[in-house]
């Protein structure tokens, strides 16, 4: 685990199937898979999943929120 250089939050680095590194927040959240969902999560295998974080019924699984979705400084990391 490491910390974000801009906001200081604890982050975990996950390797995606494309072999790229993605920062994610440390906590796990229940999600319901939905291709048209408003949220994105990443599981511990680096798979990015469109989903709903607020739902009725049982969750599809547990995953992490990509750090770029919660970091107040995310725009400073984006390539131009």
PyMOL Python script that loads the backbone (N, CA, C, O; Angstrom):
from pymol import cmd

cmd.read_pdbstr("""\
ATOM      1  N   UNK A   1       0.849  -1.175   0.000  1.00  0.00           N
ATOM      2  CA  UNK A   1       0.000   0.000   0.000  1.00  0.00           C
ATOM      3  C   UNK A   1       0.896   1.240   0.000  1.00  0.00           C
ATOM      4  O   UNK A   1       1.990   1.249   0.563  1.00  0.00           O
ATOM      5  N   UNK A   2       0.396   2.260  -0.640  1.00  0.00           N
ATOM      6  CA  UNK A   2       1.114   3.524  -0.712  1.00  0.00           C
ATOM      7  C   UNK A   2       0.111   4.659  -0.522  1.00  0.00           C
ATOM      8  O   UNK A   2      -1.076   4.411  -0.309  1.00  0.00           O
ATOM      9  N   UNK A   3       0.577   5.886  -0.595  1.00  0.00           N
ATOM     10  CA  UNK A   3      -0.329   7.025  -0.466  1.00  0.00           C
ATOM     11  C   UNK A   3      -0.285   7.861  -1.735  1.00  0.00           C
ATOM     12  O   UNK A   3       0.733   7.911  -2.424  1.00  0.00           O
ATOM     13  N   UNK A   4      -1.390   8.509  -2.032  1.00  0.00           N
ATOM     14  CA  UNK A   4      -1.484   9.397  -3.178  1.00  0.00           C
ATOM     15  C   UNK A   4      -0.582  10.602  -2.921  1.00  0.00           C
ATOM     16  O   UNK A   4      -0.615  11.194  -1.842  1.00  0.00           O
ATOM     17  N   UNK A   5       0.216  10.956  -3.911  1.00  0.00           N
ATOM     18  CA  UNK A   5       1.147  12.073  -3.741  1.00  0.00           C
ATOM     19  C   UNK A   5       0.441  13.428  -3.669  1.00  0.00           C
ATOM     20  O   UNK A   5       1.038  14.404  -3.213  1.00  0.00           O
ATOM     21  N   UNK A   6      -0.806  13.507  -4.105  1.00  0.00           N
ATOM     22  CA  UNK A   6      -1.541  14.776  -4.094  1.00  0.00           C
ATOM     23  C   UNK A   6      -2.470  14.912  -2.892  1.00  0.00           C
ATOM     24  O   UNK A   6      -2.454  15.941  -2.216  1.00  0.00           O
ATOM     25  N   UNK A   7      -3.293  13.871  -2.612  1.00  0.00           N
ATOM     26  CA  UNK A   7      -4.291  14.015  -1.539  1.00  0.00           C
ATOM     27  C   UNK A   7      -3.925  13.249  -0.268  1.00  0.00           C
ATOM     28  O   UNK A   7      -4.553  13.454   0.771  1.00  0.00           O
ATOM     29  N   UNK A   8      -2.924  12.374  -0.331  1.00  0.00           N
ATOM     30  CA  UNK A   8      -2.476  11.645   0.851  1.00  0.00           C
ATOM     31  C   UNK A   8      -3.303  10.425   1.219  1.00  0.00           C
ATOM     32  O   UNK A   8      -3.036   9.794   2.241  1.00  0.00           O
ATOM     33  N   UNK A   9      -4.310  10.071   0.406  1.00  0.00           N
ATOM     34  CA  UNK A   9      -5.146   8.899   0.695  1.00  0.00           C
ATOM     35  C   UNK A   9      -4.358   7.610   0.499  1.00  0.00           C
ATOM     36  O   UNK A   9      -3.465   7.543  -0.345  1.00  0.00           O
ATOM     37  N   UNK A  10      -4.693   6.585   1.284  1.00  0.00           N
ATOM     38  CA  UNK A  10      -4.096   5.262   1.092  1.00  0.00           C
ATOM     39  C   UNK A  10      -4.637   4.667  -0.202  1.00  0.00           C
ATOM     40  O   UNK A  10      -5.846   4.662  -0.432  1.00  0.00           O
ATOM     41  N   UNK A  11      -3.733   4.163  -1.048  1.00  0.00           N
ATOM     42  CA  UNK A  11      -4.142   3.537  -2.304  1.00  0.00           C
ATOM     43  C   UNK A  11      -3.418   2.210  -2.480  1.00  0.00           C
ATOM     44  O   UNK A  11      -2.351   1.973  -1.912  1.00  0.00           O
ATOM     45  N   UNK A  12      -4.028   1.364  -3.277  1.00  0.00           N
ATOM     46  CA  UNK A  12      -3.467   0.068  -3.658  1.00  0.00           C
ATOM     47  C   UNK A  12      -3.283   0.108  -5.170  1.00  0.00           C
ATOM     48  O   UNK A  12      -4.139   0.626  -5.886  1.00  0.00           O
ATOM     49  N   UNK A  13      -2.182  -0.430  -5.655  1.00  0.00           N
ATOM     50  CA  UNK A  13      -1.946  -0.485  -7.093  1.00  0.00           C
ATOM     51  C   UNK A  13      -2.338  -1.871  -7.591  1.00  0.00           C
ATOM     52  O   UNK A  13      -1.846  -2.882  -7.090  1.00  0.00           O
ATOM     53  N   UNK A  14      -3.236  -1.908  -8.590  1.00  0.00           N
ATOM     54  CA  UNK A  14      -3.697  -3.159  -9.180  1.00  0.00           C
ATOM     55  C   UNK A  14      -3.258  -3.230 -10.633  1.00  0.00           C
ATOM     56  O   UNK A  14      -3.264  -2.223 -11.342  1.00  0.00           O
ATOM     57  N   UNK A  15      -2.880  -4.414 -11.071  1.00  0.00           N
ATOM     58  CA  UNK A  15      -2.459  -4.611 -12.457  1.00  0.00           C
ATOM     59  C   UNK A  15      -3.662  -5.040 -13.284  1.00  0.00           C
ATOM     60  O   UNK A  15      -4.316  -6.033 -12.961  1.00  0.00           O
ATOM     61  N   UNK A  16      -3.959  -4.299 -14.348  1.00  0.00           N
ATOM     62  CA  UNK A  16      -5.097  -4.616 -15.206  1.00  0.00           C
ATOM     63  C   UNK A  16      -4.734  -5.762 -16.160  1.00  0.00           C
ATOM     64  O   UNK A  16      -3.556  -6.090 -16.302  1.00  0.00           O
ATOM     65  N   UNK A  17      -5.730  -6.374 -16.813  1.00  0.00           N
ATOM     66  CA  UNK A  17      -5.422  -7.413 -17.811  1.00  0.00           C
ATOM     67  C   UNK A  17      -4.529  -6.894 -18.942  1.00  0.00           C
ATOM     68  O   UNK A  17      -3.826  -7.678 -19.579  1.00  0.00           O
ATOM     69  N   UNK A  18      -4.549  -5.575 -19.198  1.00  0.00           N
ATOM     70  CA  UNK A  18      -3.691  -4.965 -20.230  1.00  0.00           C
ATOM     71  C   UNK A  18      -2.286  -4.683 -19.696  1.00  0.00           C
ATOM     72  O   UNK A  18      -1.475  -4.050 -20.373  1.00  0.00           O
ATOM     73  N   UNK A  19      -2.001  -5.155 -18.477  1.00  0.00           N
ATOM     74  CA  UNK A  19      -0.680  -5.006 -17.830  1.00  0.00           C
ATOM     75  C   UNK A  19      -0.355  -3.565 -17.441  1.00  0.00           C
ATOM     76  O   UNK A  19       0.815  -3.217 -17.280  1.00  0.00           O
ATOM     77  N   UNK A  20      -1.372  -2.733 -17.292  1.00  0.00           N
ATOM     78  CA  UNK A  20      -1.183  -1.352 -16.822  1.00  0.00           C
ATOM     79  C   UNK A  20      -1.469  -1.315 -15.325  1.00  0.00           C
ATOM     80  O   UNK A  20      -2.228  -2.142 -14.819  1.00  0.00           O
ATOM     81  N   UNK A  21      -0.874  -0.371 -14.620  1.00  0.00           N
ATOM     82  CA  UNK A  21      -1.114  -0.212 -13.196  1.00  0.00           C
ATOM     83  C   UNK A  21      -2.229   0.798 -12.967  1.00  0.00           C
ATOM     84  O   UNK A  21      -2.244   1.864 -13.582  1.00  0.00           O
ATOM     85  N   UNK A  22      -3.159   0.462 -12.082  1.00  0.00           N
ATOM     86  CA  UNK A  22      -4.278   1.353 -11.771  1.00  0.00           C
ATOM     87  C   UNK A  22      -4.335   1.568 -10.262  1.00  0.00           C
ATOM     88  O   UNK A  22      -4.328   0.601  -9.501  1.00  0.00           O
ATOM     89  N   UNK A  23      -4.391   2.837  -9.816  1.00  0.00           N
ATOM     90  CA  UNK A  23      -4.538   3.106  -8.382  1.00  0.00           C
ATOM     91  C   UNK A  23      -5.996   2.925  -7.965  1.00  0.00           C
ATOM     92  O   UNK A  23      -6.912   3.325  -8.682  1.00  0.00           O
ATOM     93  N   UNK A  24      -6.198   2.317  -6.797  1.00  0.00           N
ATOM     94  CA  UNK A  24      -7.546   2.116  -6.275  1.00  0.00           C
ATOM     95  C   UNK A  24      -7.556   2.440  -4.787  1.00  0.00           C
ATOM     96  O   UNK A  24      -6.554   2.269  -4.093  1.00  0.00           O
ATOM     97  N   UNK A  25      -8.704   2.910  -4.309  1.00  0.00           N
ATOM     98  CA  UNK A  25      -8.846   3.157  -2.875  1.00  0.00           C
ATOM     99  C   UNK A  25      -8.772   1.827  -2.136  1.00  0.00           C
ATOM    100  O   UNK A  25      -9.117   0.782  -2.688  1.00  0.00           O
ATOM    101  N   UNK A  26      -8.323   1.871  -0.893  1.00  0.00           N
ATOM    102  CA  UNK A  26      -8.043   0.626  -0.179  1.00  0.00           C
ATOM    103  C   UNK A  26      -9.257  -0.196   0.225  1.00  0.00           C
ATOM    104  O   UNK A  26      -9.151  -1.420   0.298  1.00  0.00           O
ATOM    105  N   UNK A  27     -10.396   0.413   0.488  1.00  0.00           N
ATOM    106  CA  UNK A  27     -11.548  -0.335   0.983  1.00  0.00           C
ATOM    107  C   UNK A  27     -12.311  -1.074  -0.097  1.00  0.00           C
ATOM    108  O   UNK A  27     -12.307  -0.670  -1.260  1.00  0.00           O
ATOM    109  N   UNK A  28     -12.970  -2.163   0.292  1.00  0.00           N
ATOM    110  CA  UNK A  28     -13.824  -2.919  -0.624  1.00  0.00           C
ATOM    111  C   UNK A  28     -15.269  -2.443  -0.478  1.00  0.00           C
ATOM    112  O   UNK A  28     -15.713  -2.096   0.617  1.00  0.00           O
ATOM    113  N   UNK A  29     -16.002  -2.430  -1.611  1.00  0.00           N
ATOM    114  CA  UNK A  29     -17.391  -1.987  -1.621  1.00  0.00           C
ATOM    115  C   UNK A  29     -18.241  -3.023  -2.347  1.00  0.00           C
ATOM    116  O   UNK A  29     -17.807  -3.572  -3.359  1.00  0.00           O
ATOM    117  N   UNK A  30     -19.456  -3.302  -1.843  1.00  0.00           N
ATOM    118  CA  UNK A  30     -20.357  -4.188  -2.586  1.00  0.00           C
ATOM    119  C   UNK A  30     -20.853  -3.467  -3.833  1.00  0.00           C
ATOM    120  O   UNK A  30     -21.077  -2.257  -3.810  1.00  0.00           O
ATOM    121  N   UNK A  31     -21.023  -4.212  -4.920  1.00  0.00           N
ATOM    122  CA  UNK A  31     -21.513  -3.621  -6.159  1.00  0.00           C
ATOM    123  C   UNK A  31     -22.463  -4.584  -6.861  1.00  0.00           C
ATOM    124  O   UNK A  31     -22.438  -5.790  -6.612  1.00  0.00           O
ATOM    125  N   UNK A  32     -23.288  -4.048  -7.728  1.00  0.00           N
ATOM    126  CA  UNK A  32     -24.184  -4.828  -8.580  1.00  0.00           C
ATOM    127  C   UNK A  32     -23.789  -4.526 -10.017  1.00  0.00           C
ATOM    128  O   UNK A  32     -23.909  -3.385 -10.462  1.00  0.00           O
ATOM    129  N   UNK A  33     -23.316  -5.536 -10.755  1.00  0.00           N
ATOM    130  CA  UNK A  33     -22.863  -5.343 -12.127  1.00  0.00           C
ATOM    131  C   UNK A  33     -24.012  -4.814 -12.994  1.00  0.00           C
ATOM    132  O   UNK A  33     -25.123  -5.344 -12.975  1.00  0.00           O
ATOM    133  N   UNK A  34     -23.713  -3.757 -13.752  1.00  0.00           N
ATOM    134  CA  UNK A  34     -24.693  -3.133 -14.631  1.00  0.00           C
ATOM    135  C   UNK A  34     -23.924  -2.416 -15.741  1.00  0.00           C
ATOM    136  O   UNK A  34     -23.297  -1.389 -15.478  1.00  0.00           O
ATOM    137  N   UNK A  35     -23.954  -2.931 -16.978  1.00  0.00           N
ATOM    138  CA  UNK A  35     -23.213  -2.300 -18.074  1.00  0.00           C
ATOM    139  C   UNK A  35     -23.576  -0.835 -18.298  1.00  0.00           C
ATOM    140  O   UNK A  35     -22.791  -0.087 -18.880  1.00  0.00           O
ATOM    141  N   UNK A  36     -24.755  -0.419 -17.843  1.00  0.00           N
ATOM    142  CA  UNK A  36     -25.178   0.975 -17.989  1.00  0.00           C
ATOM    143  C   UNK A  36     -25.122   1.715 -16.657  1.00  0.00           C
ATOM    144  O   UNK A  36     -25.693   2.798 -16.524  1.00  0.00           O
ATOM    145  N   UNK A  37     -24.438   1.138 -15.671  1.00  0.00           N
ATOM    146  CA  UNK A  37     -24.356   1.729 -14.345  1.00  0.00           C
ATOM    147  C   UNK A  37     -23.620   3.051 -14.327  1.00  0.00           C
ATOM    148  O   UNK A  37     -22.891   3.389 -15.260  1.00  0.00           O
ATOM    149  N   UNK A  38     -23.821   3.793 -13.254  1.00  0.00           N
ATOM    150  CA  UNK A  38     -23.215   5.114 -13.112  1.00  0.00           C
ATOM    151  C   UNK A  38     -21.835   5.076 -12.477  1.00  0.00           C
ATOM    152  O   UNK A  38     -21.139   6.090 -12.452  1.00  0.00           O
ATOM    153  N   UNK A  39     -21.433   3.926 -11.966  1.00  0.00           N
ATOM    154  CA  UNK A  39     -20.157   3.826 -11.253  1.00  0.00           C
ATOM    155  C   UNK A  39     -19.234   2.818 -11.924  1.00  0.00           C
ATOM    156  O   UNK A  39     -19.654   2.007 -12.749  1.00  0.00           O
ATOM    157  N   UNK A  40     -17.972   2.896 -11.546  1.00  0.00           N
ATOM    158  CA  UNK A  40     -16.955   1.961 -12.017  1.00  0.00           C
ATOM    159  C   UNK A  40     -16.202   1.445 -10.809  1.00  0.00           C
ATOM    160  O   UNK A  40     -15.846   2.214  -9.916  1.00  0.00           O
ATOM    161  N   UNK A  41     -15.960   0.143 -10.781  1.00  0.00           N
ATOM    162  CA  UNK A  41     -15.128  -0.456  -9.740  1.00  0.00           C
ATOM    163  C   UNK A  41     -14.056  -1.292 -10.417  1.00  0.00           C
ATOM    164  O   UNK A  41     -14.144  -1.591 -11.608  1.00  0.00           O
ATOM    165  N   UNK A  42     -13.050  -1.663  -9.652  1.00  0.00           N
ATOM    166  CA  UNK A  42     -12.005  -2.531 -10.165  1.00  0.00           C
ATOM    167  C   UNK A  42     -11.806  -3.649  -9.149  1.00  0.00           C
ATOM    168  O   UNK A  42     -11.660  -3.392  -7.954  1.00  0.00           O
ATOM    169  N   UNK A  43     -11.802  -4.899  -9.634  1.00  0.00           N
ATOM    170  CA  UNK A  43     -11.609  -6.008  -8.701  1.00  0.00           C
ATOM    171  C   UNK A  43     -10.117  -6.261  -8.496  1.00  0.00           C
ATOM    172  O   UNK A  43      -9.279  -5.617  -9.127  1.00  0.00           O
ATOM    173  N   UNK A  44      -9.795  -7.190  -7.622  1.00  0.00           N
ATOM    174  CA  UNK A  44      -8.392  -7.429  -7.287  1.00  0.00           C
ATOM    175  C   UNK A  44      -7.597  -8.069  -8.423  1.00  0.00           C
ATOM    176  O   UNK A  44      -6.381  -8.217  -8.309  1.00  0.00           O
ATOM    177  N   UNK A  45      -8.261  -8.453  -9.517  1.00  0.00           N
ATOM    178  CA  UNK A  45      -7.582  -8.975 -10.703  1.00  0.00           C
ATOM    179  C   UNK A  45      -7.403  -7.884 -11.747  1.00  0.00           C
ATOM    180  O   UNK A  45      -6.922  -8.145 -12.850  1.00  0.00           O
ATOM    181  N   UNK A  46      -7.794  -6.642 -11.394  1.00  0.00           N
ATOM    182  CA  UNK A  46      -7.610  -5.503 -12.275  1.00  0.00           C
ATOM    183  C   UNK A  46      -8.681  -5.328 -13.323  1.00  0.00           C
ATOM    184  O   UNK A  46      -8.530  -4.501 -14.222  1.00  0.00           O
ATOM    185  N   UNK A  47      -9.765  -6.087 -13.232  1.00  0.00           N
ATOM    186  CA  UNK A  47     -10.849  -5.951 -14.192  1.00  0.00           C
ATOM    187  C   UNK A  47     -11.727  -4.750 -13.817  1.00  0.00           C
ATOM    188  O   UNK A  47     -12.180  -4.631 -12.678  1.00  0.00           O
ATOM    189  N   UNK A  48     -11.957  -3.878 -14.779  1.00  0.00           N
ATOM    190  CA  UNK A  48     -12.791  -2.698 -14.567  1.00  0.00           C
ATOM    191  C   UNK A  48     -14.234  -3.088 -14.875  1.00  0.00           C
ATOM    192  O   UNK A  48     -14.516  -3.675 -15.920  1.00  0.00           O
ATOM    193  N   UNK A  49     -15.150  -2.756 -13.953  1.00  0.00           N
ATOM    194  CA  UNK A  49     -16.541  -3.199 -14.055  1.00  0.00           C
ATOM    195  C   UNK A  49     -17.482  -2.000 -13.903  1.00  0.00           C
ATOM    196  O   UNK A  49     -17.391  -1.258 -12.925  1.00  0.00           O
ATOM    197  N   UNK A  50     -18.386  -1.813 -14.869  1.00  0.00           N
ATOM    198  CA  UNK A  50     -19.455  -0.810 -14.749  1.00  0.00           C
ATOM    199  C   UNK A  50     -20.504  -1.396 -13.823  1.00  0.00           C
ATOM    200  O   UNK A  50     -20.849  -2.574 -13.921  1.00  0.00           O
ATOM    201  N   UNK A  51     -21.012  -0.558 -12.915  1.00  0.00           N
ATOM    202  CA  UNK A  51     -21.897  -1.102 -11.890  1.00  0.00           C
ATOM    203  C   UNK A  51     -22.735  -0.023 -11.228  1.00  0.00           C
ATOM    204  O   UNK A  51     -22.631   1.164 -11.536  1.00  0.00           O
ATOM    205  N   UNK A  52     -23.568  -0.483 -10.309  1.00  0.00           N
ATOM    206  CA  UNK A  52     -24.293   0.386  -9.398  1.00  0.00           C
ATOM    207  C   UNK A  52     -23.756   0.119  -8.000  1.00  0.00           C
ATOM    208  O   UNK A  52     -23.577  -1.036  -7.615  1.00  0.00           O
ATOM    209  N   UNK A  53     -23.498   1.171  -7.240  1.00  0.00           N
ATOM    210  CA  UNK A  53     -23.042   1.012  -5.858  1.00  0.00           C
ATOM    211  C   UNK A  53     -24.214   1.084  -4.885  1.00  0.00           C
ATOM    212  O   UNK A  53     -24.086   0.692  -3.725  1.00  0.00           O
ATOM    213  N   UNK A  54     -25.346   1.580  -5.351  1.00  0.00           N
ATOM    214  CA  UNK A  54     -26.572   1.604  -4.561  1.00  0.00           C
ATOM    215  C   UNK A  54     -27.586   0.741  -5.302  1.00  0.00           C
ATOM    216  O   UNK A  54     -27.911   1.020  -6.456  1.00  0.00           O
ATOM    217  N   UNK A  55     -28.091  -0.309  -4.646  1.00  0.00           N
ATOM    218  CA  UNK A  55     -28.972  -1.266  -5.306  1.00  0.00           C
ATOM    219  C   UNK A  55     -29.767  -2.046  -4.265  1.00  0.00           C
ATOM    220  O   UNK A  55     -29.440  -2.043  -3.079  1.00  0.00           O
ATOM    221  N   UNK A  56     -30.804  -2.704  -4.729  1.00  0.00           N
ATOM    222  CA  UNK A  56     -31.584  -3.614  -3.891  1.00  0.00           C
ATOM    223  C   UNK A  56     -31.120  -5.036  -4.175  1.00  0.00           C
ATOM    224  O   UNK A  56     -30.646  -5.332  -5.272  1.00  0.00           O
ATOM    225  N   UNK A  57     -31.258  -5.911  -3.193  1.00  0.00           N
ATOM    226  CA  UNK A  57     -30.900  -7.312  -3.399  1.00  0.00           C
ATOM    227  C   UNK A  57     -29.458  -7.602  -3.071  1.00  0.00           C
ATOM    228  O   UNK A  57     -28.776  -6.813  -2.417  1.00  0.00           O
ATOM    229  N   UNK A  58     -29.003  -8.754  -3.539  1.00  0.00           N
ATOM    230  CA  UNK A  58     -27.642  -9.212  -3.259  1.00  0.00           C
ATOM    231  C   UNK A  58     -26.636  -8.581  -4.210  1.00  0.00           C
ATOM    232  O   UNK A  58     -26.944  -8.343  -5.377  1.00  0.00           O
ATOM    233  N   UNK A  59     -25.428  -8.310  -3.709  1.00  0.00           N
ATOM    234  CA  UNK A  59     -24.396  -7.750  -4.589  1.00  0.00           C
ATOM    235  C   UNK A  59     -23.833  -8.810  -5.524  1.00  0.00           C
ATOM    236  O   UNK A  59     -23.900 -10.009  -5.251  1.00  0.00           O
ATOM    237  N   UNK A  60     -23.278  -8.337  -6.632  1.00  0.00           N
ATOM    238  CA  UNK A  60     -22.558  -9.214  -7.548  1.00  0.00           C
ATOM    239  C   UNK A  60     -21.230  -9.623  -6.926  1.00  0.00           C
ATOM    240  O   UNK A  60     -20.771 -10.751  -7.105  1.00  0.00           O
ATOM    241  N   UNK A  61     -20.622  -8.701  -6.199  1.00  0.00           N
ATOM    242  CA  UNK A  61     -19.331  -8.971  -5.582  1.00  0.00           C
ATOM    243  C   UNK A  61     -18.828  -7.771  -4.803  1.00  0.00           C
ATOM    244  O   UNK A  61     -19.559  -6.814  -4.547  1.00  0.00           O
ATOM    245  N   UNK A  62     -17.564  -7.849  -4.434  1.00  0.00           N
ATOM    246  CA  UNK A  62     -16.892  -6.783  -3.707  1.00  0.00           C
ATOM    247  C   UNK A  62     -15.711  -6.319  -4.555  1.00  0.00           C
ATOM    248  O   UNK A  62     -14.977  -7.134  -5.113  1.00  0.00           O
ATOM    249  N   UNK A  63     -15.539  -5.007  -4.647  1.00  0.00           N
ATOM    250  CA  UNK A  63     -14.440  -4.460  -5.453  1.00  0.00           C
ATOM    251  C   UNK A  63     -14.032  -3.102  -4.903  1.00  0.00           C
ATOM    252  O   UNK A  63     -14.629  -2.598  -3.952  1.00  0.00           O
ATOM    253  N   UNK A  64     -13.021  -2.525  -5.504  1.00  0.00           N
ATOM    254  CA  UNK A  64     -12.472  -1.250  -5.053  1.00  0.00           C
ATOM    255  C   UNK A  64     -12.871  -0.116  -5.999  1.00  0.00           C
ATOM    256  O   UNK A  64     -13.122  -0.337  -7.184  1.00  0.00           O
ATOM    257  N   UNK A  65     -12.924   1.081  -5.461  1.00  0.00           N
ATOM    258  CA  UNK A  65     -13.209   2.273  -6.260  1.00  0.00           C
ATOM    259  C   UNK A  65     -11.874   2.761  -6.842  1.00  0.00           C
ATOM    260  O   UNK A  65     -10.912   2.941  -6.095  1.00  0.00           O
ATOM    261  N   UNK A  66     -11.800   2.978  -8.166  1.00  0.00           N
ATOM    262  CA  UNK A  66     -10.574   3.543  -8.733  1.00  0.00           C
ATOM    263  C   UNK A  66     -10.271   4.884  -8.062  1.00  0.00           C
ATOM    264  O   UNK A  66     -11.179   5.687  -7.844  1.00  0.00           O
ATOM    265  N   UNK A  67      -9.018   5.128  -7.739  1.00  0.00           N
ATOM    266  CA  UNK A  67      -8.686   6.346  -7.014  1.00  0.00           C
ATOM    267  C   UNK A  67      -8.963   7.604  -7.827  1.00  0.00           C
ATOM    268  O   UNK A  67      -9.229   8.658  -7.250  1.00  0.00           O
ATOM    269  N   UNK A  68      -8.906   7.517  -9.145  1.00  0.00           N
ATOM    270  CA  UNK A  68      -9.194   8.698  -9.958  1.00  0.00           C
ATOM    271  C   UNK A  68     -10.638   9.163  -9.800  1.00  0.00           C
ATOM    272  O   UNK A  68     -10.956  10.305 -10.133  1.00  0.00           O
ATOM    273  N   UNK A  69     -11.521   8.290  -9.294  1.00  0.00           N
ATOM    274  CA  UNK A  69     -12.920   8.667  -9.094  1.00  0.00           C
ATOM    275  C   UNK A  69     -13.136   9.427  -7.789  1.00  0.00           C
ATOM    276  O   UNK A  69     -14.157  10.095  -7.628  1.00  0.00           O
ATOM    277  N   UNK A  70     -12.187   9.335  -6.854  1.00  0.00           N
ATOM    278  CA  UNK A  70     -12.361   9.963  -5.549  1.00  0.00           C
ATOM    279  C   UNK A  70     -11.325  11.035  -5.231  1.00  0.00           C
ATOM    280  O   UNK A  70     -11.535  11.836  -4.321  1.00  0.00           O
ATOM    281  N   UNK A  71     -10.227  11.066  -5.950  1.00  0.00           N
ATOM    282  CA  UNK A  71      -9.160  12.023  -5.661  1.00  0.00           C
ATOM    283  C   UNK A  71      -9.550  13.428  -6.130  1.00  0.00           C
ATOM    284  O   UNK A  71      -9.908  13.611  -7.293  1.00  0.00           O
ATOM    285  N   UNK A  72      -9.484  14.411  -5.244  1.00  0.00           N
ATOM    286  CA  UNK A  72      -9.825  15.780  -5.651  1.00  0.00           C
ATOM    287  C   UNK A  72      -8.811  16.375  -6.639  1.00  0.00           C
ATOM    288  O   UNK A  72      -9.066  17.421  -7.235  1.00  0.00           O
ATOM    289  N   UNK A  73      -7.675  15.713  -6.809  1.00  0.00           N
ATOM    290  CA  UNK A  73      -6.621  16.203  -7.712  1.00  0.00           C
ATOM    291  C   UNK A  73      -6.458  15.324  -8.953  1.00  0.00           C
ATOM    292  O   UNK A  73      -5.428  15.395  -9.623  1.00  0.00           O
ATOM    293  N   UNK A  74      -7.448  14.505  -9.267  1.00  0.00           N
ATOM    294  CA  UNK A  74      -7.331  13.547 -10.364  1.00  0.00           C
ATOM    295  C   UNK A  74      -6.963  14.203 -11.692  1.00  0.00           C
ATOM    296  O   UNK A  74      -6.192  13.633 -12.464  1.00  0.00           O
ATOM    297  N   UNK A  75      -7.497  15.386 -11.970  1.00  0.00           N
ATOM    298  CA  UNK A  75      -7.209  16.062 -13.248  1.00  0.00           C
ATOM    299  C   UNK A  75      -5.729  16.382 -13.416  1.00  0.00           C
ATOM    300  O   UNK A  75      -5.249  16.497 -14.544  1.00  0.00           O
ATOM    301  N   UNK A  76      -5.009  16.527 -12.328  1.00  0.00           N
ATOM    302  CA  UNK A  76      -3.581  16.844 -12.402  1.00  0.00           C
ATOM    303  C   UNK A  76      -2.752  15.660 -12.867  1.00  0.00           C
ATOM    304  O   UNK A  76      -1.613  15.838 -13.300  1.00  0.00           O
ATOM    305  N   UNK A  77      -3.309  14.437 -12.787  1.00  0.00           N
ATOM    306  CA  UNK A  77      -2.587  13.241 -13.198  1.00  0.00           C
ATOM    307  C   UNK A  77      -2.876  12.850 -14.647  1.00  0.00           C
ATOM    308  O   UNK A  77      -2.133  12.063 -15.234  1.00  0.00           O
ATOM    309  N   UNK A  78      -3.939  13.387 -15.224  1.00  0.00           N
ATOM    310  CA  UNK A  78      -4.341  12.989 -16.579  1.00  0.00           C
ATOM    311  C   UNK A  78      -3.363  13.535 -17.613  1.00  0.00           C
ATOM    312  O   UNK A  78      -2.905  14.676 -17.542  1.00  0.00           O
ATOM    313  N   UNK A  79      -3.061  12.655 -18.587  1.00  0.00           N
ATOM    314  CA  UNK A  79      -2.181  13.078 -19.682  1.00  0.00           C
ATOM    315  C   UNK A  79      -2.951  13.989 -20.612  1.00  0.00           C
ATOM    316  O   UNK A  79      -4.133  13.766 -20.874  1.00  0.00           O
ATOM    317  N   UNK A  80      -2.288  15.008 -21.109  1.00  0.00           N
ATOM    318  CA  UNK A  80      -2.939  15.960 -22.013  1.00  0.00           C
ATOM    319  C   UNK A  80      -2.609  15.665 -23.443  1.00  0.00           C
ATOM    320  O   UNK A  80      -3.072  16.368 -24.341  1.00  0.00           O
TER     321      UNK A  80
END
""", "prot")
cmd.dss("prot")
cmd.show_as("cartoon", "prot")
cmd.util.cbc("prot")
cmd.orient("prot")
